[in-house]
Amino acid sequence: MPLVPLGRERVLGAAPEQGLRRTGLARFALVGVVWDDPGSELRGRVRVRTRSALTGEWTGWQDVETHTAGDGADPGTAERAARGVRGATAPLWVGPSDGVDVRVRADGPDGDGPARNGRGALPPGLRLELVDPGEDTGGPTAERTDGPGRAGTAGEAPAVGVAAGEPPYTELDTEAAIAASGANADIAAFGTTEIPELDGPATVAELTKLQGPVRGKPYIGPRPKIVTRRGWGADESLRERGFVYTKRIKAAFVHHTASGNKYTCAQAPSVIRGIYRYHVKSMGWRDIGYNFLVDKCGTLYEGRAGGVAKAVLGAHTLGFNTDSMGVAVLGTYGTTRPPGAAVTAVARLAAWKLGLYGADPRAKTSLTSGGSDLYPKGKNVRLNVLSGHRDGVATECPGRLLYAKLGTARADAARYQGR
């Protein structure tokens, strides 16, 4: 839904404060604000409150994270240049809702308060995205059980992906689901909803099966349990067909989704489906940006399609997606301490996945920048093998308190690898 000016003030021809308030909407559970140019930043404040579809009560005002320019595919890549790619705030999980009130206010040119005297402006094309993640049914058809979806009230935009009149699912969608599941066929049964954990010897045996005889002692952590895309209910008809790979995995970047902490672990699959829709339908990406996700209870989830043991090219750390993977902890961890179970899950994942490619989680590695706001394209950058998003890009992600736990995660991951 396009945002509208609030008041008569104008900055560079546009209103420095925009927003809207709507009720009686189709049910949604995740919100965000997008704009036309993915290269532009929203320098200002976004606040939102929502009305519960269960109780009819309005929430208090919540801030939406706006500093997201360090996300996405690398400059010059096909995904970054694709038609329809947009700038966006982080998505905010709000739970089942049917009303929304949003306010967007531009900062001044120095970020020190409201825009004044013709300085500071919001990016053009601002609009509010409402995302319905669909129902949980424990499989890839989670969002298909109710037919084409529910329309909003007259004159209102429906939630992303659930508009009345969507085309029926086709045989091509079935093929996409088969391909996504088949990408893991080298390590798991076809169609599984969970890739089971392995002990140390079984993980080494699997490594030998994947890569052939290993010289010397293999430093690899036991494979953790991972919920597949089928397990969290990914609608494979949304993403682009095919998979894109990089050569290897030299580093892992840890993120937080900045989507808030007001979710239960039982809701985590819904949160992931919401983020997936937001990345693809709202922001124009080819698939969800992260390679893996972790909930607050420590459950690991497959992210971008292509195979959990493979070097799938993600869209998580601008300029450093090549030869890396991105793992995102569901939640916001600037002032909230990350649960120990989530930090442990990051360490276990890093021990296994980095171990597949011979990387030591305590070490440093060199990556060539594809272009970020910290490092120009072509610069060789020395980074920790297990890094935070902020190490490659000017961002607060993964939040101050999660970033502070990366030393623990490195040490634990190395221990799991037997180093």
Sequence and secondary structure as in RCSB ss.txt:
>XXXX:A:sequence
MPLVPLGRERVLGAAPEQGLRRTGLARFALVGVVWDDPGSELRGRVRVRTRSALTGEWTGWQDVETHTAGDGADP
GTAERAARGVRGATAPLWVGPSDGVDVRVRADGPDGDGPARNGRGALPPGLRLELVDPGEDTGGPTAERTDGPGR
AGTAGEAPAVGVAAGEPPYTELDTEAAIAASGANADIAAFGTTEIPELDGPATVAELTKLQGPVRGKPYIGPRPK
IVTRRGWGADESLRERGFVYTKRIKAAFVHHTASGNKYTCAQAPSVIRGIYRYHVKSMGWRDIGYNFLVDKCGTL
YEGRAGGVAKAVLGAHTLGFNTDSMGVAVLGTYGTTRPPGAAVTAVARLAAWKLGLYGADPRAKTSLTSGGSDLY
PKGKNVRLNVLSGHRDGVATECPGRLLYAKLGTARADAARYQGR
>XXXX:A:secstr
 B EE SS  BTTB SEEEEEE S   EEEEEEEES TT    EEEEEEEEETTT  B   EEE    TT SS T
TSHHHHSTT  EE   EEEEEEEEEEEEEEEB TTSSSB BTTB    SS EEEEE      SSTTTTTTTTT  
  STT    BT  TT     HHHHHHHHHHHHTTTTTS TT SEE    HHHHHHHHHHHH S  S         
EE HHHHT  TTSS SS  B S   EEEEEE  S S   GGGHHHHHHHHHHIIIIIT  SS S SEEE TT  E
EE SSS TTS B  SSSTT  TTEEEEEESS  SSS   HHHHHHHHHHHHHHHHHTT  TTSEEEEE S  SSS
 TT EEEEESEEEGGGTSSS TT HHHHTTHHHHHHHHHHHTT 
